Each structure stands twice: as C-alpha cells, then as structure tokens.
Amino acid sequence: MTDDGASKKTYKQLVDFGLDKHGFYGLIYSSDNGANYKLLVGTQGRIFYPEDARNFWPYLKGFVSEQLASAISLDWNNIKNKPDVALKTDLENLATKDEVKKIEKEPGPPGQTWQPYVGDDGNWHLKLISTGGES
C-alpha cells in the first residue's frame, strides 16, 4: 500500500502587504507557496485578473444567460423607434450616384442650370435654378 498523503504536494495561500512582481504596493497574495505574488488590493481598489473569470463564472452564468436570452429573442416588430428601411427593390426607379454625378457635370441645355435634390417623397428630382439670360 502507498501513502497517498505523502505523494501529494500542498500549497499555502499567502496574503501580506508588500510589492507585487510589477512593483506595486498593496495587499498581495500567492497561491503557490510564495513563488509568485499578485496584487489583490491596491490604491485603486480590488484588482481582478483574466484568470479570475473562471472563479466568478458560476455566480454570473445565470444572470448572463438571462441577458443573452432576452437579447437573442428580440423581434424586429417589437423594436420601438426603429429607422425606416428601404429595400433594393424600392430604389429601382431612383437615380444612382453615377447618374447624379453626370447630371452635376452635364446640367442640361446651354443656358440652363439644374440642381438635383431629394424631394419630400424621398426620390431624386431636378430643379431649374437659373436660365442663361439672368444677370
């Protein structure tokens, strides 16, 4: 028979005031017999490290899963104050950006200046802003 107690290595949790490995002073701790110290509480308060997340997860998972479930179950029809959405099929009869640029470069017959604008109906229109004879 073997003695299981003799083959196991024990670790002491050490807590003290001192400097951590980065030179910050505060309440430090080591969970590996003093080989490495981490700052637990410094001048700014409690310090949390990424590896602490696995220790917090059992307490947070219920809350987080509720929050995710409510976000995932969101229905477009239940959203209030959402913007109006135009489909590509709604835009078939409207001027394209290239057409508007062409209108700006080639405004129309000589002596007339046309200006493109978006009307109250949401469509592009042309407005005559000057005829050649005005001074």
VENTADA-V447792 format. One line per field, one symbol per residue. ss: DSSP state (2 for helix, 1 for strand, 0 for the rest). phi: phi as a letter, one per 20 degrees, with the letter a starting at -180 (. if undefined). psi: psi as a letter, one per 30 degrees, with the letter a starting at -180 (. if undefined). A space follows every 10 residues. Layout:
ss=???
phi=???
psi=???
//
This chain:
ss=0002222000 0001111110 0000111111 0000000111 1100110002 2222222222 2222222222 2200022200 0000000222 2000002222 2222200000 0111111100 0001111111 10000
phi=.defffeeed ddedcberde feneerfdbc dclnfcdcfe cdfeofdddg ffgffeggee ffffffffff ffefdgfefe lfffddegff dfeefegfff ffffecfqgg nccdcfbeef enefcdcfda dgefd
psi=kljeeffkkk kkjkklkaka fggkkajllk ghggekkkke kaffakkkle ffefefefff eeeeeeeeee eegkkeffkk hllkkkleff geglkleeee eeeeeifalk fkkkkklklf fglklkkjfk kffk.
//
